[in-house]
Amino acid sequence: MVHYRRNRLPGASYFFTVTLADRQASTLTDHVALLGDSMRTVQQQLPFTTDAIVVLPEHLHCVWTLPESDSDYPTRWKAIKAGFTQGLRLAGVALAERPDGGFKLWQRRYWEHTLRDEADVARHIDYIHFNPVKHGWVTRAADWPHSSFHRYVTMGVYPEDWGLAADVDGAFGER
């Protein structure tokens, strides 16, 4: 078995990409409230700050900052995935099973990147907020409802018209 090495720094900020096993599914946006409930439940038990997030039909991106004495994001993701899966089952959503008895909802792993500095944070937050435009779901970031972009507009970080498809400059490649 391959052992993945994760960079774990207490109190750090991290960029994550978490993906469903079925890349054609729309489960995350179909049940976005349930996903939010799962994230909030875990956040109450194991605190973290969600600095930015976008939820797309089959994947999500986010930036988290962990408490100063804590680097255990794997436990948080495991609990969020399990809580969301259990919530779907309780809601009567049919889920395919794996041979080991688990469910074929999530990809087994996720992408993590430890953010190095404020410029790295800003670049990843821009990437998160532009992602629905990049994937063709909308033509401007403001039109995607499942994003922290709206909070950033309210805070004055972005203008409402930021992130138009016509404004792509090539800086939003896959990470």
C-alpha positions as CSV (number, residue, x, y, z in Angstrom):
1,M,0.0,0.0,0.0
2,V,1.3,3.5,-0.9
3,H,1.7,5.7,2.1
4,Y,0.8,9.3,1.4
5,R,2.8,11.9,3.2
6,R,0.8,14.9,4.2
7,N,2.3,18.2,5.4
8,R,0.8,18.9,8.8
9,L,1.6,22.2,10.5
10,P,-0.4,23.3,13.6
11,G,-2.3,26.5,13.0
12,A,-1.6,26.5,9.2
13,S,-3.9,27.3,6.4
14,Y,-4.6,24.6,3.8
15,F,-6.2,24.3,0.4
16,F,-8.3,21.2,-0.2
17,T,-9.9,19.6,-3.2
18,V,-12.4,16.8,-2.2
19,T,-14.1,14.8,-5.0
20,L,-16.9,12.3,-5.4
21,A,-16.0,8.9,-6.9
22,D,-18.6,9.5,-9.7
23,R,-17.3,12.6,-11.5
24,Q,-20.7,12.9,-13.4
25,A,-22.7,13.1,-10.1
26,S,-24.4,16.2,-8.8
27,T,-24.8,14.9,-5.2
28,L,-22.9,17.8,-3.5
29,T,-25.1,20.5,-5.0
30,D,-28.2,18.4,-4.8
31,H,-27.7,18.0,-1.1
32,V,-25.6,21.1,-0.3
33,A,-27.5,21.8,2.9
34,L,-26.7,18.3,4.2
35,L,-23.1,18.9,3.4
36,G,-23.1,22.2,5.3
37,D,-24.7,20.4,8.3
38,S,-22.0,17.8,8.2
39,M,-19.3,20.4,8.1
40,R,-20.8,22.5,10.9
41,T,-21.2,19.4,13.1
42,V,-17.5,18.5,12.7
43,Q,-16.5,22.2,13.1
44,Q,-18.2,22.3,16.5
45,Q,-16.4,19.2,17.7
46,L,-13.0,19.9,16.0
47,P,-12.8,23.6,15.3
48,F,-11.4,25.1,12.1
49,T,-12.1,28.2,10.1
50,T,-13.4,28.0,6.5
51,D,-11.7,30.9,4.9
52,A,-13.2,30.2,1.4
53,I,-15.2,27.5,-0.2
54,V,-17.0,26.5,-3.4
55,V,-19.2,23.5,-3.7
56,L,-19.7,22.1,-7.3
57,P,-21.8,19.2,-8.3
58,E,-19.1,16.5,-7.9
59,H,-16.2,18.3,-6.0
60,L,-15.5,21.1,-3.7
61,H,-12.5,23.3,-3.0
62,C,-11.9,25.1,0.3
63,V,-9.3,26.9,2.4
64,W,-9.2,26.1,6.1
65,T,-7.2,27.5,8.9
66,L,-6.7,25.2,11.9
67,P,-6.2,26.2,15.5
68,E,-2.7,27.0,16.5
69,S,-2.1,23.8,18.4
70,D,-3.8,21.5,15.8
71,S,-2.8,20.0,12.5
72,D,-5.4,17.1,12.3
73,Y,-7.3,17.9,9.2
74,P,-7.5,14.2,8.1
75,T,-9.8,13.4,11.1
76,R,-12.0,16.3,10.1
77,W,-12.3,15.2,6.5
78,K,-13.0,11.7,7.5
79,A,-15.8,12.9,9.8
80,I,-17.3,15.2,7.2
81,K,-17.4,12.6,4.6
82,A,-18.9,10.0,7.0
83,G,-21.5,12.5,8.3
84,F,-22.6,13.5,4.8
85,T,-22.8,9.8,3.7
86,Q,-24.8,8.9,6.7
87,G,-27.1,11.9,6.2
88,L,-27.7,10.8,2.6
89,R,-28.6,7.3,3.8
90,L,-31.0,8.6,6.4
91,A,-32.6,10.8,3.7
92,G,-33.2,7.7,1.6
93,V,-30.6,8.4,-1.1
94,A,-29.5,5.2,-2.7
95,L,-25.7,4.8,-2.6
96,A,-23.7,2.1,-4.4
97,E,-21.7,-0.1,-2.1
98,R,-18.0,-1.1,-2.3
99,P,-17.0,-4.7,-1.9
100,D,-15.6,-3.9,1.5
101,G,-19.0,-2.7,2.7
102,G,-18.3,1.0,2.4
103,F,-20.1,3.3,0.0
104,K,-18.9,4.4,-3.5
105,L,-19.7,8.1,-2.8
106,W,-16.3,9.7,-2.2
107,Q,-12.9,9.3,-3.8
108,R,-10.8,7.7,-1.1
109,R,-8.3,10.6,-0.9
110,Y,-8.2,14.3,-1.4
111,W,-5.8,16.9,-2.5
112,E,-4.2,19.1,0.2
113,H,-1.7,22.0,-0.2
114,T,-0.2,23.8,2.8
115,L,-0.5,27.5,2.0
116,R,2.9,29.2,2.3
117,D,2.2,32.9,2.5
118,E,-0.5,35.6,2.0
119,A,0.1,35.6,-1.8
120,D,-0.5,31.8,-1.9
121,V,-3.6,32.2,0.2
122,A,-5.0,34.9,-2.1
123,R,-4.2,32.9,-5.3
124,H,-6.0,29.8,-4.0
125,I,-9.0,31.9,-2.8
126,D,-9.2,33.4,-6.3
127,Y,-9.0,29.9,-7.8
128,I,-11.9,28.7,-5.5
129,H,-14.1,31.6,-6.4
130,F,-13.4,31.4,-10.1
131,N,-13.9,27.6,-10.3
132,P,-17.6,27.6,-11.3
133,V,-16.8,29.9,-14.2
134,K,-13.7,27.8,-15.2
135,H,-15.9,24.6,-15.3
136,G,-18.6,26.4,-17.4
137,W,-21.4,26.3,-14.7
138,V,-21.8,30.1,-14.9
139,T,-20.3,33.0,-16.8
140,R,-19.5,35.1,-13.7
141,A,-18.6,34.1,-10.2
142,A,-21.5,36.0,-8.6
143,D,-24.0,33.7,-10.3
144,W,-22.8,30.5,-8.4
145,P,-24.8,30.2,-5.2
146,H,-22.6,27.6,-3.4
147,S,-19.6,29.8,-2.8
148,S,-18.1,32.1,-0.2
149,F,-17.6,34.6,-3.1
150,H,-20.7,36.4,-1.9
151,R,-19.2,36.9,1.6
152,Y,-16.1,38.3,0.0
153,V,-18.2,40.8,-2.0
154,T,-19.9,41.9,1.2
155,M,-16.5,42.3,2.9
156,G,-15.4,44.5,0.0
157,V,-12.6,42.1,-1.2
158,Y,-14.1,41.6,-4.6
159,P,-16.4,43.7,-6.8
160,E,-19.7,42.1,-7.7
161,D,-18.5,41.7,-11.4
162,W,-15.2,40.0,-10.5
163,G,-14.6,36.7,-12.2
164,L,-16.3,37.0,-15.6
165,A,-15.5,34.3,-18.1
166,A,-14.3,36.9,-20.6
167,D,-11.7,38.1,-18.1
168,V,-9.8,34.8,-17.9
169,D,-6.1,35.5,-18.0
170,G,-4.7,32.0,-17.7
171,A,-3.9,32.2,-14.0
172,F,-6.5,29.7,-13.0
173,G,-5.0,26.4,-14.0
174,E,-5.6,23.2,-12.1
175,R,-3.6,22.8,-9.0
